[in-house]
Every structure is written in C-alpha cells, then in structure tokens.
Amino acid sequence: QVQLVESGGGLVQAGDSLRLSCAASGRTSSVYFMGWFRQAPGKEREFVGRINWSRGSTDYADSVKGRFTISRDNTKNTVYLQMNSLKPEDTAVYYCAASRSAYASKYEYDSWGQGTQVTVSS
C-alpha cells in the first residue's frame, strides 16, 4: 500500500501560479504512475495529468495542457503539480493518486490522497 499526502493548496487570484506537492510513503518502489485529479463542487472528478514514476514522461488533460506541469523527485518520493496562469475554473479539490500497474489507464489508481483545496478568484 502507498500513502499519499497532498499539500500546497490555497487561495490565489486569476493569473497566479501555485505548486502542489504529493508526498508518497509506504511501498513506493511498486509505483508506476502518479496522477493528479481534481473535483469541483457539483462536478465529477476530472483527470488532470500523470507522470511515469521512473521515466518521468507525462500526459495531460487538454484543459490544463501548456499551463500545468507535473514533475517528480524520486529521492524525496514526491510529485509536484506546477499550475500557472490559473483560472477561476481551476477551482477544485486536487487529489494525487498512485498506480502500481504498468498497464493501468490514466484513470486507474490504487491509492489516493486526501486532497487539497485550490481556489482561484477572478
């Protein structure tokens, strides 16, 4: 099992930047992918992006492509979500997730964090 703890959320203005962190512990050696999702009030959870834990390759949702960047620090077992040019529609609870399968789709994960709130004011 992998435990995940997100941090870095907060209240920012439109156009600002924010960096979220997700610290992983437990069986991190078994992780293949780390993903980021978000859920706005009244909406379904939405895929934001993911990173291959060992290769560092990334995949993003069209809604954030060019504005958000996922990176990782394997020495710290931490994944980051750098969010630039934030918009009010980016307001949501952001979750990180871990997958232990090399064949999992970008929507399939075994472990989830508790989430961190990001609020973007206009």
N, CA, C and O atoms as a Tinker XYZ file with bonds, in Angstrom:
   488  protein
     1  N      0.831000   -1.193000    0.000000    73     2
     2  CA     0.000000    0.000000    0.000000    64     1     3
     3  C      0.874000    1.254000    0.000000    63     2     4     5
     4  O      1.944000    1.286000    0.608000    81     3
     5  N      0.401000    2.266000   -0.683000    73     3     6
     6  CA     1.109000    3.543000   -0.766000    64     5     7
     7  C      0.243000    4.609000   -0.121000    63     6     8     9
     8  O     -0.948000    4.718000   -0.413000    81     7
     9  N      0.844000    5.389000    0.753000    73     7    10
    10  CA     0.128000    6.501000    1.392000    64     9    11
    11  C      0.543000    7.808000    0.712000    63    10    12    13
    12  O      1.713000    8.020000    0.393000    81    11
    13  N     -0.441000    8.671000    0.501000    73    11    14
    14  CA    -0.199000    9.919000   -0.218000    64    13    15
    15  C     -0.730000   11.092000    0.581000    63    14    16    17
    16  O     -1.824000   11.031000    1.141000    81    15
    17  N      0.050000   12.157000    0.630000    73    15    18
    18  CA    -0.359000   13.367000    1.335000    64    17    19
    19  C     -0.093000   14.570000    0.443000    63    18    20    21
    20  O      1.051000   14.854000    0.091000    81    19
    21  N     -1.165000   15.278000    0.080000    73    19    22
    22  CA    -1.032000   16.477000   -0.744000    64    21    23
    23  C     -0.856000   17.705000    0.141000    63    22    24    25
    24  O     -1.284000   17.733000    1.294000    81    23
    25  N     -0.220000   18.707000   -0.426000    73    23    26
    26  CA    -0.078000   19.983000    0.261000    64    25    27
    27  C      0.132000   21.076000   -0.780000    63    26    28    29
    28  O      0.405000   20.796000   -1.948000    81    27
    29  N     -0.001000   22.319000   -0.340000    73    27    30
    30  CA     0.276000   23.442000   -1.225000    64    29    31
    31  C     -0.933000   24.178000   -1.753000    63    30    32    33
    32  O     -0.795000   25.179000   -2.455000    81    31
    33  N     -2.114000   23.696000   -1.426000    73    31    34
    34  CA    -3.306000   24.377000   -1.907000    64    33    35
    35  C     -3.493000   25.726000   -1.225000    63    34    36    37
    36  O     -2.819000   26.043000   -0.245000    81    35
    37  N     -4.420000   26.513000   -1.761000    73    35    38
    38  CA    -4.691000   27.806000   -1.164000    64    37    39
    39  C     -5.571000   28.658000   -2.041000    63    38    40    41
    40  O     -6.146000   28.193000   -3.025000    81    39
    41  N     -5.663000   29.921000   -1.664000    73    39    42
    42  CA    -6.474000   30.901000   -2.385000    64    41    43
    43  C     -5.539000   31.821000   -3.169000    63    42    44    45
    44  O     -4.653000   32.454000   -2.595000    81    43
    45  N     -5.744000   31.887000   -4.475000    73    43    46
    46  CA    -4.927000   32.738000   -5.327000    64    45    47
    47  C     -5.850000   33.515000   -6.273000    63    46    48    49
    48  O     -7.047000   33.243000   -6.368000    81    47
    49  N     -5.263000   34.474000   -6.959000    73    47    50
    50  CA    -6.021000   35.243000   -7.938000    64    49    51
    51  C     -5.786000   34.690000   -9.341000    63    50    52    53
    52  O     -4.787000   34.021000   -9.606000    81    51
    53  N     -6.710000   34.982000  -10.211000    73    51    54
    54  CA    -6.569000   34.547000  -11.598000    64    53    55
    55  C     -5.247000   35.067000  -12.170000    63    54    56    57
    56  O     -4.873000   36.223000  -11.973000    81    55
    57  N     -4.562000   34.185000  -12.877000    73    55    58
    58  CA    -3.274000   34.527000  -13.450000    64    57    59
    59  C     -2.089000   34.150000  -12.582000    63    58    60    61
    60  O     -0.951000   34.135000  -13.052000    81    59
    61  N     -2.348000   33.848000  -11.322000    73    59    62
    62  CA    -1.278000   33.468000  -10.402000    64    61    63
    63  C     -0.825000   32.031000  -10.651000    63    62    64    65
    64  O     -1.412000   31.292000  -11.441000    81    63
    65  N      0.232000   31.673000   -9.948000    73    63    66
    66  CA     0.757000   30.311000  -10.002000    64    65    67
    67  C      0.696000   29.681000   -8.622000    63    66    68    69
    68  O      0.654000   30.369000   -7.602000    81    67
    69  N      0.694000   28.371000   -8.619000    73    67    70
    70  CA     0.661000   27.613000   -7.369000    64    69    71
    71  C      1.306000   26.270000   -7.636000    63    70    72    73
    72  O      1.157000   25.708000   -8.721000    81    71
    73  N      2.021000   25.756000   -6.655000    73    71    74
    74  CA     2.614000   24.429000   -6.803000    64    73    75
    75  C      2.100000   23.518000   -5.707000    63    74    76    77
    76  O      2.223000   23.812000   -4.518000    81    75
    77  N      1.527000   22.418000   -6.129000    73    75    78
    78  CA     1.072000   21.384000   -5.204000    64    77    79
    79  C      2.135000   20.304000   -5.084000    63    78    80    81
    80  O      2.875000   20.024000   -6.027000    81    79
    81  N      2.191000   19.711000   -3.914000    73    79    82
    82  CA     3.103000   18.602000   -3.670000    64    81    83
    83  C      2.314000   17.387000   -3.225000    63    82    84    85
    84  O      1.249000   17.506000   -2.620000    81    83
    85  N      2.847000   16.230000   -3.531000    73    83    86
    86  CA     2.242000   14.975000   -3.095000    64    85    87
    87  C      3.373000   14.076000   -2.615000    63    86    88    89
    88  O      4.171000   13.579000   -3.409000    81    87
    89  N      3.426000   13.879000   -1.311000    73    87    90
    90  CA     4.462000   13.038000   -0.716000    64    89    91
    91  C      3.949000   11.620000   -0.581000    63    90    92    93
    92  O      2.880000   11.382000   -0.019000    81    91
    93  N      4.718000   10.688000   -1.098000    73    91    94
    94  CA     4.338000    9.278000   -1.057000    64    93    95
    95  C      5.189000    8.541000   -0.033000    63    94    96    97
    96  O      6.372000    8.833000    0.140000    81    95
    97  N      4.566000    7.583000    0.643000    73    95    98
    98  CA     5.279000    6.735000    1.598000    64    97    99
    99  C      4.720000    5.332000    1.504000    63    98   100   101
   100  O      3.686000    5.104000    0.875000    81    99
   101  N      5.401000    4.402000    2.127000    73    99   102
   102  CA     4.975000    3.008000    2.043000    64   101   103
   103  C      5.704000    2.294000    0.912000    63   102   104   105
   104  O      6.912000    2.465000    0.746000    81   103
   105  N      4.985000    1.503000    0.141000    73   103   106
   106  CA     5.583000    0.699000   -0.927000    64   105   107
   107  C      5.780000    1.516000   -2.202000    63   106   108   109
   108  O      5.233000    1.185000   -3.254000    81   107
   109  N      6.562000    2.579000   -2.094000    73   107   110
   110  CA     6.744000    3.468000   -3.242000    64   109   111
   111  C      7.527000    2.808000   -4.370000    63   110   112   113
   112  O      7.425000    3.231000   -5.521000    81   111
   113  N      8.298000    1.786000   -4.056000    73   111   114
   114  CA     9.065000    1.105000   -5.102000    64   113   115
   115  C      8.158000    0.400000   -6.098000    63   114   116   117
   116  O      8.590000    0.055000   -7.198000    81   115
   117  N      6.909000    0.187000   -5.719000    73   115   118
   118  CA     5.969000   -0.506000   -6.599000    64   117   119
   119  C      5.166000    0.444000   -7.483000    63   118   120   121
   120  O      4.340000   -0.004000   -8.278000    81   119
   121  N      5.399000    1.742000   -7.352000    73   119   122
   122  CA     4.608000    2.723000   -8.099000    64   121   123
   123  C      5.092000    2.842000   -9.543000    63   122   124   125
   124  O      6.292000    2.965000   -9.792000    81   123
   125  N      4.158000    2.805000  -10.492000    73   123   126
   126  CA     4.463000    3.033000  -11.898000    64   125   127
   127  C      4.045000    4.428000  -12.355000    63   126   128   129
   128  O      4.778000    5.109000  -13.072000    81   127
   129  N      2.863000    4.834000  -11.929000    73   127   130
   130  CA     2.353000    6.137000  -12.330000    64   129   131
   131  C      1.858000    6.914000  -11.111000    63   130   132   133
   132  O      1.341000    6.336000  -10.154000    81   131
   133  N      2.024000    8.213000  -11.166000    73   131   134
   134  CA     1.409000    9.118000  -10.203000    64   133   135
   135  C      0.521000   10.069000  -10.991000    63   134   136   137
   136  O      0.944000   10.669000  -11.979000    81   135
   137  N     -0.699000   10.190000  -10.540000    73   135   138
   138  CA    -1.637000   11.040000  -11.253000    64   137   139
   139  C     -2.168000   12.164000  -10.394000    63   138   140   141
   140  O     -2.124000   12.119000   -9.164000    81   139
   141  N     -2.674000   13.178000  -11.082000    73   139   142
   142  CA    -3.369000   14.280000  -10.407000    64   141   143
   143  C     -4.781000   14.373000  -10.968000    63   142   144   145
   144  O     -4.994000   14.292000  -12.177000    81   143
   145  N     -5.731000   14.544000  -10.073000    73   143   146
   146  CA    -7.131000   14.719000  -10.425000    64   145   147
   147  C     -7.664000   15.935000   -9.688000    63   146   148   149
   148  O     -7.033000   16.445000   -8.763000    81   147
   149  N     -8.822000   16.386000  -10.108000    73   147   150
   150  CA    -9.469000   17.475000   -9.386000    64   149   151
   151  C    -10.974000   17.286000   -9.437000    63   150   152   153
   152  O    -11.513000   16.666000  -10.354000    81   151
   153  N    -11.633000   17.832000   -8.437000    73   151   154
   154  CA   -13.085000   17.754000   -8.379000    64   153   155
   155  C    -13.643000   19.074000   -7.883000    63   154   156   157
   156  O    -13.383000   19.502000   -6.758000    81   155
   157  N    -14.410000   19.700000   -8.744000    73   155   158
   158  CA   -15.070000   20.954000   -8.396000    64   157   159
   159  C    -16.436000   20.641000   -7.797000    63   158   160   161
   160  O    -16.989000   19.570000   -8.048000    81   159
   161  N    -16.981000   21.551000   -7.017000    73   159   162
   162  CA   -18.296000   21.312000   -6.401000    64   161   163
   163  C    -19.350000   20.996000   -7.451000    63   162   164   165
   164  O    -19.499000   21.713000   -8.440000    81   163
   165  N    -20.072000   19.919000   -7.221000    73   163   166
   166  CA   -21.148000   19.545000   -8.125000    64   165   167
   167  C    -20.705000   18.892000   -9.407000    63   166   168   169
   168  O    -21.528000   18.605000  -10.276000    81   167
   169  N    -19.409000   18.651000   -9.539000    73   167   170
   170  CA   -18.899000   18.043000  -10.765000    64   169   171
   171  C    -18.194000   16.733000  -10.469000    63   170   172   173
   172  O    -17.814000   16.459000   -9.331000    81   171
   173  N    -18.026000   15.926000  -11.512000    73   171   174
   174  CA   -17.323000   14.675000  -11.355000    64   173   175
   175  C    -15.816000   14.926000  -11.261000    63   174   176   177
   176  O    -15.304000   15.959000  -11.693000    81   175
   177  N    -15.141000   13.956000  -10.688000    73   175   178
   178  CA   -13.690000   14.040000  -10.607000    64   177   179
   179  C    -13.100000   14.003000  -12.007000    63   178   180   181
   180  O    -13.524000   13.219000  -12.856000    81   179
   181  N    -12.120000   14.861000  -12.232000    73   179   182
   182  CA   -11.554000   15.063000  -13.561000    64   181   183
   183  C    -10.064000   14.757000  -13.561000    63   182   184   185
   184  O     -9.331000   15.175000  -12.665000    81   183
   185  N     -9.628000   14.028000  -14.574000    73   183   186
   186  CA    -8.201000   13.749000  -14.751000    64   185   187
   187  C     -7.486000   15.035000  -15.131000    63   186   188   189
   188  O     -7.936000   15.773000  -16.007000    81   187
   189  N     -6.355000   15.301000  -14.456000    73   187   190
   190  CA    -5.543000   16.477000  -14.760000    64   189   191
   191  C     -4.285000   16.067000  -15.516000    63   190   192   193
   192  O     -3.946000   16.661000  -16.540000    81   191
   193  N     -3.603000   15.060000  -15.013000    73   191   194
   194  CA    -2.388000   14.598000  -15.677000    64   193   195
   195  C     -1.742000   13.495000  -14.880000    63   194   196   197
   196  O     -2.154000   13.206000  -13.757000    81   195
   197  N     -0.721000   12.870000  -15.459000    73   195   198
   198  CA     0.002000   11.830000  -14.749000    64   197   199
   199  C      1.437000   11.808000  -15.207000    63   198   200   201
   200  O      1.782000   12.350000  -16.257000    81   199
   201  N      2.278000   11.166000  -14.397000    73   199   202
   202  CA     3.692000   11.041000  -14.701000    64   201   203
   203  C      4.130000    9.610000  -14.463000    63   202   204   205
   204  O      3.731000    8.974000  -13.488000    81   203
   205  N      4.945000    9.122000  -15.357000    73   203   206
   206  CA     5.562000    7.813000  -15.173000    64   205   207
   207  C      6.644000    7.976000  -14.118000    63   206   208   209
   208  O      7.555000    8.790000  -14.267000    81   207
   209  N      6.536000    7.199000  -13.057000    73   207   210
   210  CA     7.387000    7.422000  -11.889000    64   209   211
   211  C      8.867000    7.239000  -12.211000    63   210   212   213
   212  O      9.703000    7.982000  -11.696000    81   211
   213  N      9.199000    6.285000  -13.035000    73   211   214
   214  CA    10.609000    6.028000  -13.317000    64   213   215
   215  C     11.106000    6.807000  -14.524000    63   214   216   217
   216  O     12.219000    7.333000  -14.499000    81   215
   217  N     10.299000    6.894000  -15.587000    73   215   218
   218  CA    10.752000    7.548000  -16.814000    64   217   219
   219  C     10.555000    9.051000  -16.791000    63   218   220   221
   220  O     11.283000    9.786000  -17.459000    81   219
   221  N      9.579000    9.512000  -16.031000    73   219   222
   222  CA     9.304000   10.940000  -15.982000    64   221   223
   223  C      8.447000   11.460000  -17.107000    63   222   224   225
   224  O      8.199000   12.663000  -17.180000    81   223
   225  N      7.985000   10.590000  -17.987000    73   223   226
   226  CA     7.118000   11.031000  -19.084000    64   225   227
   227  C      5.759000   11.428000  -18.527000    63   226   228   229
   228  O      5.303000   10.880000  -17.524000    81   227
   229  N      5.122000   12.381000  -19.186000    73   227   230
   230  CA     3.879000   12.947000  -18.671000    64   229   231
   231  C      2.762000   12.934000  -19.704000    63   230   232   233
   232  O      2.989000   12.794000  -20.906000    81   231
   233  N      1.569000   13.083000  -19.196000    73   231   234
   234  CA     0.358000   13.101000  -20.018000    64   233   235
   235  C     -0.607000   14.069000  -19.334000    63   234   236   237
   236  O     -0.768000   14.015000  -18.115000    81   235
   237  N     -1.255000   14.958000  -20.105000    73   235   238
   238  CA    -2.104000   15.983000  -19.517000    64   237   239
   239  C     -3.481000   16.028000  -20.164000    63   238   240   241
   240  O     -3.663000   15.643000  -21.319000    81   239
   241  N     -4.434000   16.504000  -19.393000    73   239   242
   242  CA    -5.740000   16.799000  -19.947000    64   241   243
   243  C     -5.629000   18.054000  -20.816000    63   242   244   245
   244  O     -4.813000   18.936000  -20.549000    81   243
   245  N     -6.443000   18.119000  -21.836000    73   243   246
   246  CA    -6.397000   19.272000  -22.742000    64   245   247
   247  C     -6.661000   20.585000  -22.005000    63   246   248   249
   248  O     -6.132000   21.633000  -22.376000    81   247
   249  N     -7.474000   20.517000  -20.971000    73   247   250
   250  CA    -7.871000   21.733000  -20.256000    64   249   251
   251  C     -6.712000   22.396000  -19.509000    63   250   252   253
   252  O     -6.785000   23.575000  -19.163000    81   251
   253  N     -5.643000   21.633000  -19.262000    73   251   254
   254  CA    -4.523000   22.185000  -18.500000    64   253   255
   255  C     -3.219000   22.171000  -19.287000    63   254   256   257
   256  O     -2.210000   22.702000  -18.825000    81   255
   257  N     -3.234000   21.576000  -20.454000    73   255   258
   258  CA    -2.018000   21.449000  -21.245000    64   257   259
   259  C     -1.447000   22.829000  -21.562000    63   258   260   261
   260  O     -2.163000   23.721000  -22.016000    81   259
   261  N     -0.158000   22.987000  -21.317000    73   259   262
   262  CA     0.504000   24.262000  -21.546000    64   261   263
   263  C      0.514000   25.171000  -20.333000    63   262   264   265
   264  O      1.278000   26.135000  -20.288000    81   263
   265  N     -0.324000   24.878000  -19.349000    73   263   266
   266  CA    -0.364000   25.687000  -18.122000    64   265   267
   267  C      0.130000   24.913000  -16.900000    63   266   268   269
   268  O      0.753000   25.488000  -16.008000    81   267
   269  N     -0.146000   23.624000  -16.861000    73   267   270
   270  CA     0.234000   22.793000  -15.724000    64   269   271
   271  C      1.397000   21.890000  -16.103000    63   270   272   273
   272  O      1.500000   21.430000  -17.240000    81   271
   273  N      2.263000   21.646000  -15.138000    73   271   274
   274  CA     3.409000   20.763000  -15.355000    64   273   275
   275  C      3.565000   19.832000  -14.163000    63   274   276   277
   276  O      3.572000   20.270000  -13.012000    81   275
   277  N      3.689000   18.547000  -14.452000    73   275   278
   278  CA     3.916000   17.552000  -13.407000    64   277   279
   279  C      5.383000   17.154000  -13.434000    63   278   280   281
   280  O      5.961000   16.907000  -14.493000    81   279
   281  N      5.968000   17.097000  -12.252000    73   279   282
   282  CA     7.354000   16.638000  -12.128000    64   281   283
   283  C      7.461000   15.772000  -10.891000    63   282   284   285
   284  O      6.530000   15.699000  -10.088000    81   283
   285  N      8.591000   15.122000  -10.743000    73   283   286
   286  CA     8.774000   14.302000   -9.559000    64   285   287
   287  C     10.206000   14.354000   -9.093000    63   286   288   289
   288  O     11.134000   14.590000   -9.867000    81   287
   289  N     10.361000   14.124000   -7.796000    73   287   290
   290  CA    11.671000   13.998000   -7.174000    64   289   291
   291  C     11.707000   12.626000   -6.527000    63   290   292   293
   292  O     11.175000   12.422000   -5.436000    81   291
   293  N     12.339000   11.697000   -7.210000    73   291   294
   294  CA    12.354000   10.316000   -6.716000    64   293   295
   295  C     13.085000   10.199000   -5.389000    63   294   296   297
   296  O     12.770000    9.323000   -4.584000    81   295
   297  N     14.046000   11.064000   -5.154000    73   295   298
   298  CA    14.808000   10.987000   -3.897000    64   297   299
   299  C     13.937000   11.370000   -2.704000    63   298   300   301
   300  O     14.190000   10.947000   -1.576000    81   299
   301  N     12.911000   12.175000   -2.968000    73   299   302
   302  CA    12.006000   12.602000   -1.902000    64   301   303
   303  C     10.663000   11.896000   -1.978000    63   302   304   305
   304  O      9.779000   12.149000   -1.160000    81   303
   305  N     10.505000   11.009000   -2.956000    73   303   306
   306  CA     9.227000   10.326000   -3.161000    64   305   307
   307  C      8.080000   11.334000   -3.242000    63   306   308   309
   308  O      7.026000   11.149000   -2.633000    81   307
   309  N      8.305000   12.378000   -3.989000    73   307   310
   310  CA     7.345000   13.471000   -4.072000    64   309   311
   311  C      7.064000   13.831000   -5.529000    63   310   312   313
   312  O      7.967000   13.888000   -6.364000    81   311
   313  N      5.802000   14.067000   -5.802000    73   311   314
   314  CA     5.365000   14.526000   -7.114000    64   313   315
   315  C      4.813000   15.941000   -6.962000    63   314   316   317
   316  O      4.188000   16.278000   -5.957000    81   315
   317  N      5.055000   16.750000   -7.973000    73   315   318
   318  CA     4.623000   18.138000   -7.937000    64   317   319
   319  C      3.667000   18.442000   -9.083000    63   318   320   321
   320  O      3.746000   17.848000  -10.158000    81   319
   321  N      2.778000   19.368000   -8.828000    73   319   322
   322  CA     1.897000   19.884000   -9.879000    64   321   323
   323  C      2.072000   21.399000   -9.883000    63   322   324   325
   324  O      1.541000   22.107000   -9.027000    81   323
   325  N      2.822000   21.874000  -10.860000    73   323   326
   326  CA     3.027000   23.308000  -11.025000    64   325   327
   327  C      1.899000   23.861000  -11.881000    63   326   328   329
   328  O      1.708000   23.443000  -13.024000    81   327
   329  N      1.163000   24.796000  -11.321000    73   327   330
   330  CA    -0.001000   25.349000  -12.015000    64   329   331
   331  C      0.248000   26.830000  -12.287000    63   330   332   333
   332  O      0.403000   27.625000  -11.360000    81   331
   333  N      0.283000   27.179000  -13.536000    73   331   334
   334  CA     0.497000   28.564000  -13.951000    64   333   335
   335  C     -0.754000   29.103000  -14.646000    63   334   336   337
   336  O     -1.623000   28.346000  -15.079000    81   335
   337  N     -0.818000   30.419000  -14.738000    73   335   338
   338  CA    -1.946000   31.082000  -15.415000    64   337   339
   339  C     -3.278000   30.526000  -14.929000    63   338   340   341
   340  O     -4.140000   30.166000  -15.731000    81   339
   341  N     -3.435000   30.460000  -13.639000    73   339   342
   342  CA    -4.643000   29.856000  -13.067000    64   341   343
   343  C     -5.890000   30.649000  -13.422000    63   342   344   345
   344  O     -5.868000   31.875000  -13.533000    81   343
   345  N     -6.967000   29.913000  -13.595000    73   343   346
   346  CA    -8.257000   30.488000  -13.949000    64   345   347
   347  C     -9.282000   30.133000  -12.872000    63   346   348   349
   348  O     -9.100000   29.147000  -12.158000    81   347
   349  N    -10.337000   30.903000  -12.744000    73   347   350
   350  CA   -11.374000   30.551000  -11.758000    64   349   351
   351  C    -11.917000   29.137000  -11.960000    63   350   352   353
   352  O    -12.282000   28.473000  -10.989000    81   351
   353  N    -11.976000   28.675000  -13.190000    73   351   354
   354  CA   -12.486000   27.327000  -13.449000    64   353   355
   355  C    -11.524000   26.229000  -13.010000    63   354   356   357
   356  O    -11.867000   25.048000  -13.074000    81   355
   357  N    -10.323000   26.600000  -12.564000    73   355   358
   358  CA    -9.402000   25.618000  -11.989000    64   357   359
   359  C     -9.704000   25.361000  -10.519000    63   358   360   361
   360  O     -9.092000   24.487000   -9.904000    81   359
   361  N    -10.632000   26.106000   -9.955000    73   359   362
   362  CA   -11.012000   25.921000   -8.559000    64   361   363
   363  C    -11.567000   24.522000   -8.342000    63   362   364   365
   364  O    -12.505000   24.099000   -9.017000    81   363
   365  N    -10.970000   23.808000   -7.387000    73   363   366
   366  CA   -11.364000   22.422000   -7.127000    64   365   367
   367  C    -10.539000   21.889000   -5.968000    63   366   368   369
   368  O     -9.584000   22.519000   -5.516000    81   367
   369  N    -10.930000   20.724000   -5.506000    73   367   370
   370  CA   -10.064000   19.939000   -4.617000    64   369   371
   371  C     -9.182000   19.090000   -5.513000    63   370   372   373
   372  O     -9.671000   18.375000   -6.388000    81   371
   373  N     -7.897000   19.171000   -5.293000    73   371   374
   374  CA    -6.928000   18.443000   -6.110000    64   373   375
   375  C     -6.430000   17.221000   -5.337000    63   374   376   377
   376  O     -6.057000   17.304000   -4.167000    81   375
   377  N     -6.440000   16.100000   -6.028000    73   375   378
   378  CA    -6.022000   14.833000   -5.437000    64   377   379
   379  C     -4.856000   14.248000   -6.216000    63   378   380   381
   380  O     -4.802000   14.354000   -7.441000    81   379
   381  N     -3.930000   13.635000   -5.506000    73   379   382
   382  CA    -2.938000   12.833000   -6.199000    64   381   383
   383  C     -3.273000   11.359000   -5.979000    63   382   384   385
   384  O     -3.956000   10.995000   -5.023000    81   383
   385  N     -2.779000   10.532000   -6.878000    73   383   386
   386  CA    -3.079000    9.114000   -6.845000    64   385   387
   387  C     -1.881000    8.325000   -7.359000    63   386   388   389
   388  O     -1.061000    8.837000   -8.121000    81   387
   389  N     -1.798000    7.085000   -6.932000    73   387   390
   390  CA    -0.678000    6.222000   -7.320000    64   389   391
   391  C     -1.196000    4.935000   -7.923000    63   390   392   393
   392  O     -2.176000    4.357000   -7.452000    81   391
   393  N     -0.522000    4.497000   -8.975000    73   391   394
   394  CA    -0.865000    3.239000   -9.617000    64   393   395
   395  C      0.334000    2.312000   -9.577000    63   394   396   397
   396  O      1.460000    2.725000   -9.855000    81   395
   397  N      0.089000    1.051000   -9.227000    73   395   398
   398  CA     1.155000    0.055000   -9.184000    64   397   399
   399  C      1.156000   -0.833000  -10.420000    63   398   400   401
   400  O      1.847000   -1.851000  -10.465000    81   399
   401  N      0.390000   -0.445000  -11.406000    73   399   402
   402  CA     0.329000   -1.245000  -12.626000    64   401   403
   403  C      0.937000   -0.487000  -13.793000    63   402   404   405
   404  O      0.625000    0.679000  -14.030000    81   403
   405  N      1.813000   -1.175000  -14.517000    73   403   406
   406  CA     2.422000   -0.592000  -15.703000    64   405   407
   407  C      1.422000   -0.479000  -16.846000    63   406   408   409
   408  O      1.662000    0.233000  -17.821000    81   407
   409  N      0.287000   -1.193000  -16.720000    73   407   410
   410  CA    -0.689000   -1.227000  -17.812000    64   409   411
   411  C     -1.977000   -0.475000  -17.485000    63   410   412   413
   412  O     -2.945000   -0.516000  -18.244000    81   411
   413  N     -1.972000    0.202000  -16.358000    73   411   414
   414  CA    -3.181000    0.910000  -15.949000    64   413   415
   415  C     -3.450000    2.082000  -16.884000    63   414   416   417
   416  O     -2.528000    2.740000  -17.365000    81   415
   417  N     -4.713000    2.323000  -17.126000    73   415   418
   418  CA    -5.070000    3.505000  -17.891000    64   417   419
   419  C     -4.850000    4.733000  -17.014000    63   418   420   421
   420  O     -4.592000    4.605000  -15.817000    81   419
   421  N     -4.948000    5.894000  -17.592000    73   419   422
   422  CA    -4.699000    7.117000  -16.829000    64   421   423
   423  C     -5.797000    7.392000  -15.804000    63   422   424   425
   424  O     -5.695000    8.331000  -15.016000    81   423
   425  N     -6.845000    6.573000  -15.818000    73   423   426
   426  CA    -7.938000    6.757000  -14.869000    64   425   427
   427  C     -7.927000    5.728000  -13.734000    63   426   428   429
   428  O     -8.765000    5.801000  -12.836000    81   427
   429  N     -7.003000    4.782000  -13.758000    73   427   430
   430  CA    -6.996000    3.681000  -12.799000    64   429   431
   431  C     -5.862000    3.837000  -11.795000    63   430   432   433
   432  O     -4.694000    3.892000  -12.180000    81   431
   433  N     -6.199000    3.906000  -10.516000    73   431   434
   434  CA    -5.205000    4.078000   -9.472000    64   433   435
   435  C     -5.572000    3.254000   -8.248000    63   434   436   437
   436  O     -6.742000    2.962000   -8.000000    81   435
   437  N     -4.546000    2.888000   -7.490000    73   435   438
   438  CA    -4.741000    2.047000   -6.313000    64   437   439
   439  C     -4.845000    2.848000   -5.025000    63   438   440   441
   440  O     -5.540000    2.440000   -4.095000    81   439
   441  N     -4.172000    3.966000   -4.965000    73   439   442
   442  CA    -4.119000    4.754000   -3.735000    64   441   443
   443  C     -4.418000    6.216000   -4.042000    63   442   444   445
   444  O     -4.079000    6.737000   -5.104000    81   443
   445  N     -5.065000    6.858000   -3.071000    73   443   446
   446  CA    -5.452000    8.264000   -3.231000    64   445   447
   447  C     -5.078000    9.058000   -1.995000    63   446   448   449
   448  O     -5.078000    8.546000   -0.875000    81   447
   449  N     -4.760000   10.323000   -2.226000    73   447   450
   450  CA    -4.541000   11.228000   -1.119000    64   449   451
   451  C     -5.857000   11.821000   -0.644000    63   450   452   453
   452  O     -6.920000   11.510000   -1.181000    81   451
   453  N     -5.778000   12.673000    0.363000    73   451   454
   454  CA    -6.988000   13.239000    0.958000    64   453   455
   455  C     -7.459000   14.492000    0.242000    63   454   456   457
   456  O     -8.585000   14.945000    0.449000    81   455
   457  N     -6.606000   15.050000   -0.593000    73   455   458
   458  CA    -6.981000   16.219000   -1.375000    64   457   459
   459  C     -6.545000   17.529000   -0.737000    63   458   460   461
   460  O     -6.376000   17.621000    0.479000    81   459
   461  N     -6.367000   18.532000   -1.574000    73   459   462
   462  CA    -6.031000   19.869000   -1.108000    64   461   463
   463  C     -6.832000   20.876000   -1.934000    63   462   464   465
   464  O     -6.939000   20.744000   -3.153000    81   463
   465  N     -7.385000   21.869000   -1.270000    73   463   466
   466  CA    -8.275000   22.822000   -1.929000    64   465   467
   467  C     -7.480000   23.907000   -2.648000    63   466   468   469
   468  O     -6.562000   24.506000   -2.087000    81   467
   469  N     -7.851000   24.140000   -3.885000    73   467   470
   470  CA    -7.304000   25.260000   -4.659000    64   469   471
   471  C     -8.479000   26.147000   -5.059000    63   470   472   473
   472  O     -9.432000   25.687000   -5.688000    81   471
   473  N     -8.399000   27.407000   -4.692000    73   471   474
   474  CA    -9.449000   28.356000   -5.033000    64   473   475
   475  C     -8.826000   29.519000   -5.799000    63   474   476   477
   476  O     -7.886000   30.159000   -5.328000    81   475
   477  N     -9.364000   29.779000   -6.984000    73   475   478
   478  CA    -8.854000   30.849000   -7.832000    64   477   479
   479  C     -9.938000   31.914000   -7.945000    63   478   480   481
   480  O    -11.024000   31.657000   -8.466000    81   479
   481  N     -9.637000   33.095000   -7.457000    73   479   482
   482  CA   -10.611000   34.184000   -7.518000    64   481   483
   483  C    -10.410000   35.000000   -8.785000    63   482   484   485
   484  O     -9.300000   35.108000   -9.305000    81   483
   485  N    -11.495000   35.568000   -9.266000    73   483   486
   486  CA   -11.431000   36.356000  -10.515000    64   485   487
   487  C    -11.113000   37.813000  -10.249000    63   486   488
   488  O    -11.024000   38.606000  -11.187000    81   487
